[in-house]
């Protein structure tokens, strides 16, 4: 059965004027015959941008020999040297530097043209989204059914990746990076400054100490935390701001006498599972652990929040919002923020545990 899309997502087809055959033959055919293969040009662009054949090979998932071969073929085709070759790096020649900006503009234009063609096919109803694993799993996936209720013919292709975490203010992330990865929209954990991109704040990162209910009785006061393993989500150590247990303990008036008993995990899902199974105490976001709090798997040990400059942001190239399915998904994400007061539930959770019969 052919899928149909809601009328609100209809994309008007642009008027297309057919060029007379002689125009194509006289204007386009001759220049195209002089063009080298696009593969060679794309390998050259990446190598010139990264300054290394080895780095280009890694970025393109090919061998350094393949990069070298394609660039040598391009040099032979053009009759000009494109790089000064050194032991561990390559330096673009003057000819390469002169051509590189226009070549990059050309690739960007090609990518945009392909996106526009795709928008009239399956792209009309498909939106590809990337998010940090903890948010994708614990916040986004449980809510997707509400998006499908709003847009029943849409399809969300969700990817969970730590590449959605900023290593520094500004990302760095660019519209070209979105195009290369095939991502329409990203929910990034970062600082909110994304030059040339559309960005809107989604969730503030606020964390409180959480643990399995069985550990609560061992924590009468904040200084008792020093007797237990302190679980750490290493995702939050990727960026410039490394706020964690030291900062929370300082705010709570606790001065450790020695190194903390920290246990680090590569992502938030691993750290969360360790907390649920009673292996220690985790600084976690109530907004991302609502299900565990409501199910009684976790409890807020101390309702003293640690705030961060980091926050979750909805980020995408402005051109992506020209596709109604992407704009609708972005709007839905922002609408979802007001659906639940996770922090309010978390503040009551310890009191509920302590008041329950033993």
C-alpha positions in Angstrom: 0.0 0.0 0.0 1.3 3.4 -0.9 1.9 5.6 2.1 0.2 8.9 2.2 1.3 11.9 4.2 -0.9 14.4 6.2 -2.0 17.4 4.2 0.0 19.6 6.6 3.2 17.9 5.3 2.4 18.4 1.6 5.5 19.6 -0.2 4.5 21.7 -3.3 6.5 20.5 -6.3 8.6 23.3 -7.8 7.9 24.3 -11.4 10.4 22.6 -13.7 11.2 24.1 -17.0 12.6 21.6 -19.5 15.7 22.8 -21.3 15.8 22.2 -25.0 18.0 19.3 -26.0 20.5 21.5 -27.9 21.1 23.5 -24.6 22.1 20.4 -22.8 24.3 19.2 -25.7 25.9 22.5 -26.3 26.4 23.9 -22.8 26.6 21.0 -20.4 28.0 18.0 -22.3 31.4 19.5 -23.1 32.3 20.7 -19.6 31.2 17.4 -18.1 33.5 15.5 -20.4 36.4 17.5 -19.0 35.4 16.7 -15.4 37.5 14.2 -13.4 35.7 11.5 -11.4 33.8 12.8 -8.4 35.4 10.1 -6.3 38.8 11.5 -6.9 37.6 15.1 -6.2 35.9 14.0 -3.0 39.1 12.2 -1.8 41.1 15.3 -2.6 38.7 17.6 -0.7 38.9 15.5 2.5 42.7 15.1 2.3 43.2 18.8 1.7 40.9 19.7 4.6 42.5 17.2 7.0 46.1 17.7 5.8 46.8 14.0 5.8 46.2 11.0 3.5 46.0 8.7 6.6 43.4 10.9 8.3 41.4 11.1 5.0 41.5 7.3 4.7 40.2 7.0 8.2 37.4 9.5 7.6 36.3 7.8 4.4 36.8 4.2 5.6 39.3 3.3 2.9 43.0 2.6 2.8 45.7 5.3 2.6 46.8 3.7 -0.6 43.3 4.2 -2.1 43.5 7.9 -1.2 47.0 8.2 -2.7 46.0 6.4 -5.9 42.9 8.6 -6.5 44.8 11.8 -5.9 47.7 10.7 -8.2 45.1 10.0 -10.9 43.5 13.4 -10.3 46.9 15.1 -10.6 47.6 13.2 -13.9 44.1 14.2 -15.2 44.6 17.8 -14.4 48.3 18.0 -15.2 49.1 19.8 -11.9 50.6 18.8 -8.5 48.0 19.1 -5.7 50.1 18.3 -2.6 53.6 18.7 -1.3 54.1 15.2 0.2 56.0 14.9 3.6 56.5 11.9 5.9 53.4 12.3 8.1 51.5 15.1 6.4 50.7 16.6 3.1 50.5 20.3 2.3 48.0 21.5 -0.4 49.8 23.3 -3.3 48.8 26.8 -4.4 46.7 25.3 -7.1 44.9 23.1 -4.6 44.3 26.0 -2.2 42.9 28.2 -5.0 40.4 25.5 -6.0 39.4 24.0 -2.6 36.9 26.6 -1.5 34.9 26.5 -4.8 35.1 22.7 -4.8 33.7 22.6 -1.2 30.9 25.0 -2.4 30.2 22.6 -5.2 30.0 19.5 -3.0 27.6 21.5 -0.7 25.5 22.4 -3.7 25.4 18.8 -4.8 24.4 17.6 -1.4 21.6 20.2 -1.2 20.4 19.1 -4.7 20.3 15.5 -3.6 18.4 16.5 -0.4 15.9 18.4 -2.5 15.3 15.4 -4.7 15.0 13.1 -1.7 12.4 15.5 -0.2 10.1 14.5 -3.1 10.5 10.8 -2.4 10.6 8.9 0.9 12.2 12.0 2.5 8.7 13.5 2.6 7.8 11.3 5.6 11.2 10.1 7.0 13.2 12.1 9.6 16.6 10.8 10.7 17.4 11.8 14.3 20.6 11.4 16.3 20.7 11.8 20.1 22.9 10.9 23.1 22.2 7.3 24.2 20.7 8.0 27.6 18.3 10.6 26.4 17.5 8.6 23.3 16.6 5.5 25.3 15.1 7.0 28.5 13.4 10.2 27.3 12.9 10.1 23.5 11.8 6.5 22.8 9.1 6.3 25.5 7.5 9.4 24.0 7.6 8.4 20.3 4.1 7.0 20.3 2.8 10.5 20.9 4.7 11.8 17.8 3.2 9.0 15.7 -0.3 9.9 17.1 0.3 13.4 15.8 1.9 12.4 12.5 0.8 8.8 11.8 2.5 8.5 8.4 5.8 9.7 9.5 8.8 7.5 10.2 11.5 8.3 12.7 14.9 6.7 12.1 16.7 7.2 15.5 20.4 6.8 16.1 22.0 6.8 19.5 25.5 8.1 19.5 28.0 9.8 21.8 28.9 12.0 18.8 25.9 14.0 19.9 27.8 15.3 22.9 29.8 18.5 22.5 33.5 18.3 23.3 33.7 22.1 23.5 31.4 25.1 23.1 30.0 25.2 19.6 30.3 21.5 19.0 32.1 21.8 16.7 29.2 20.7 14.4 28.3 22.2 11.0 25.6 21.9 8.3 28.1 20.0 6.2 28.5 17.4 9.0 24.8 16.9 9.1 24.8 16.3 5.3 27.7 13.9 5.4 26.1 11.8 8.1 22.6 11.9 6.7 21.2 13.3 9.9 18.3 15.7 9.7 18.1 16.7 13.3 20.2 16.1 16.4 19.4 16.4 20.1 22.9 17.5 21.3 24.2 17.7 24.8 26.2 20.9 24.7 26.4 24.6 25.3 23.9 25.9 22.8 26.2 27.9 20.5 26.0 26.4 17.0 27.0 28.9 14.3 24.9 28.6 11.1 22.5 26.1 12.6 19.0 26.3 14.0 19.2 25.5 17.8 16.6 25.5 20.6 17.0 24.5 24.2 15.2 21.3 25.1 16.2 20.2 28.6 18.4 21.7 31.3 20.9 19.2 32.7 20.1 19.0 36.4 21.4 16.1 38.4 20.8 14.8 42.0 22.2 11.8 43.8 20.2 8.6 43.2 20.5 5.0 44.4 18.6 1.8 44.8 16.1 2.0 47.7 18.1 -0.5 49.8 21.0 2.0 50.0 18.9 4.9 51.4 19.2 3.9 55.0 23.0 4.0 54.7 22.8 7.7 53.8 21.5 9.6 56.7 23.6 12.7 55.8 25.5 13.7 52.6 28.9 12.9 54.2 27.8 9.2 54.3 28.2 9.2 50.5 32.0 8.9 51.1 31.4 5.4 52.4 29.8 4.2 49.1 31.0 3.9 45.5 30.2 7.0 43.6 29.1 6.1 40.0 30.2 8.4 37.2 28.7 8.8 33.7 31.9 9.5 31.7 29.8 11.0 28.9 29.8 14.2 30.9 33.6 14.2 31.1 33.9 14.6 27.3 33.4 18.4 27.3 35.2 21.4 28.7 33.0 21.4 31.8 33.7 18.4 34.1 31.2 19.0 36.9 30.5 15.9 39.0 30.8 14.5 42.5 33.5 16.9 43.7 31.2 19.9 42.9 28.1 18.3 44.4 29.9 17.4 47.6 31.3 20.9 47.9 27.8 22.4 47.5 26.6 20.0 50.2 29.3 21.1 52.6 31.2 17.9 52.5 35.0 17.9 52.4 36.5 14.5 51.4 39.7 13.6 53.3 41.1 11.7 50.3 40.3 10.5 46.8 36.7 9.7 46.0 35.6 6.1 45.4 34.5 6.7 41.9 33.5 4.1 39.4 33.3 5.4 35.8 31.1 4.1 33.0 31.4 4.8 29.3 27.9 6.0 28.9 24.8 7.0 31.0 23.0 3.7 30.3 25.8 1.6 31.9 26.0 4.0 34.9 22.3 3.9 35.3 22.2 0.1 35.4 24.9 0.0 38.0 22.8 2.4 40.2 19.6 0.3 39.7 21.4 -2.9 40.8 22.7 -1.2 44.0 26.3 -0.9 43.1 26.6 2.8 44.3 25.2 6.3 44.0 24.8 8.1 40.7 24.4 11.8 39.9 21.5 11.5 37.5 18.8 13.6 35.8 15.3 13.1 37.2 14.0 14.0 33.7 15.8 11.0 32.2 15.1 8.5 35.0 11.4 9.2 35.6 10.5 5.6 34.8 13.0 4.2 37.3 11.8 6.6 40.0 8.2 5.8 39.4 8.9 2.1 39.4 10.8 2.4 42.7 14.0 1.1 41.2 15.8 4.3 42.1 15.3 7.0 44.8 16.7 10.5 45.2 19.0 10.3 48.1 19.4 14.1 48.6 17.3 16.7 46.9 20.2 19.0 46.3 20.4 19.6 42.5 23.7 20.1 40.7 23.2 22.4 37.7 25.4 22.5 34.6 26.2 24.8 31.7 25.5 21.8 29.6 21.9 21.2 28.3 20.1 19.3 25.7 19.5 21.3 22.5 17.5 20.5 19.3 19.9 21.3 16.5 19.6 21.1 12.7 20.6 23.0 9.5 18.0 25.7 8.7 17.5 24.0 5.3 16.3 20.8 7.0 13.3 22.8 8.5 12.1 23.4 4.9 11.0 19.8 5.0 7.7 19.7 6.9 8.4 16.3 8.5 11.6 17.7 10.1 9.9 20.9 11.3 7.0 18.9 12.7 9.4 16.6 14.7 11.3 19.6 16.1 8.0 21.3 17.2 6.9 18.1 18.8 10.1 17.7 20.7 9.7 21.2 22.2 6.1 20.6 23.0 7.1 17.4 24.9 9.2 19.3 27.4 6.1 20.6 29.2 4.4 17.2 29.4 5.9 16.0 32.6 7.3 17.5 35.8 10.0 14.8 36.5 11.8 17.0 39.0 8.7 17.3 41.1 8.3 13.6 41.3 11.9 13.1 42.2 11.7 15.5 45.1 8.9 13.4 46.6 10.5 10.0 46.0 12.7 9.7 49.1 9.9 10.8 51.3 7.7 8.1 49.7 10.3 5.4 50.3 10.9 6.4 54.0 7.2 6.5 54.7 6.5 3.0 53.2 6.0 0.1 55.7 9.2 -2.0 56.2 
